[in-house]
Amino acid sequence: MLRLTGLAVRYGDREILRGIDIEVAAGELLAVLGANGSGKSTLLRAAAGLDPVSRGSITVADRQRRTMDIALVFQKIHLVGRRSALDNVCAGALGRLPLRRSLTPALFPRDVREEAMACLDRVGLANRAHDRAGRLSGGQQQRVAIARALCQRAPVVLADEPVSALDPAAAEQVLALLAELAHGEGLAVLAVLHQPDLARRHADRIVGLRDGAVVLEGDPRQPVDGLYADREPEAVR
Amino acid sequence: MSVLEAPRAPVPPKPRNPRTVLAGWVAGAVVVAVHVIAWRATDISIADLVDGWQGMADFLAEAVPPDLSPGLLRESAEASLVTLWIGLLGTTLSVPLSLMLALLAARGTSPAGWIYQITRGLLSFLRAVPDVVFALIFVTAVGLGPFPGVLALVTHNVGVMGKLWAETLEDADPGPATALRSAGAGRIQVAAHALLPSVMPQMVGLLLYRFDVNVRSSLVLGLVGAGGIGFLINQSIQLFQFDQMLTHILVVLVLIIAVDRLSAVVRRRLAPAGAS
């Protein structure tokens, strides 16, 4: 479904990604692992079109990537805290709505609101639809963000460290949900993760990045210590 | 372990960059020099103030006690209400244009660099022209009374609110906007669904602050013929009825305190709302 071919990203003189080839099939959860600075987040931002690529191609279902093809789930969640969970989920549909039907949440067509409600139900938060997003817990907010991504109707979901800010129980729940969506809805899900154990439990496949290149790929149960070995420890702050 | 026995380590001297230190001294010298120039240019003289205290005392003696006759109090209260209405309409009628210009003058929402520059220039112009000058211009167009006062406040307030709101929009958390943009939302949709709801409490707070300022400004506009209590204050000064002037000022004081309290209460209610 999602295919990255020879993807390279350069910031000035530094090559952050050096010809990455990755494919994520429909119905698959692929976890991308790597130490800080290995290029994981850059890979995801480039694939989503948020950062320019210096060479390579990104295709979704064998055609050039379009904005609506890829839904994003962010580490910092990025909901509008003052709006309800339902309004936040409806916002996922903005790309396919005409301006006159989307200037305020009150103008959203009924079918969009019903679809958003179904997405909230899918992530187990139908009962919190009218609560302000800012009042939900971190795990619940991330589930709302996933529902927003679902409401976008994109065949590909990219998740940038979606559980970094969550406690272990919430992290487990969110990863299980992403895996369930991949398997149940046939979505291609690529998740950048910092926790190899979560990848081992939930991902169908892993890709390991080091210094901007793919250095391992395949079974999520394989050892990944090599990705983190011989790195200078970060200064204690 | 007692406090005295707690391990200690020598604190190394804070590294100082000689250029930073020099820059600090130069900045301090510039600030002092500018104040000396300003002091001389404005003819500030403590001696003149001390010598002239008798004039102030005579003025105040004629104003005290204030004239608290029911007729004057009623007239003063009615004029104060007109001042309040001028301030209110001067604020609320400026909202649509302020919002439109703020969106064009904020980096994240402006459609093009040249539109941003032109809008910023227009807002600067509207702010640079004092509301009193606008009032004099509008008096020549529509005559004396509260109407030119409202027009003057609306015009000036668009400049101030447009700039303040544009800067609030620029300071908004870019996260939700990035999320919606990546979902295919257009510029106006991003503003309507990510930026504006995120900064709405700050924008309403600024609007209330401007209402507070505009009520006080409408008082001054009364002095140049825009009606309200300012007009009565001006009249009583010209007729040397300082006791009546003091009455009007006391009524204004009550009005200003009431508006200030009201806007403070509303702002406080808006402040603790949930995240982002």
Interface residues (C-beta under 8 A of the other chain):
Chain A: A48 G49 L50 T67 M68 I70 A71 L72 F74 K76 I77 H78 L79 V80 G81 R82 R83 D87 A91 G92 L94 G95 R96 L97 L99 S102 L103 T104 P105 R132 A133 G134 R135 A145 R148 A149 Q152
Chain B: G175 P176 T178 A179 L180 S182 A183 G184 A185 G186 I188 Q189 A192 H193 A194 P197 S198 M200 P201 A273 G274 A275 S276
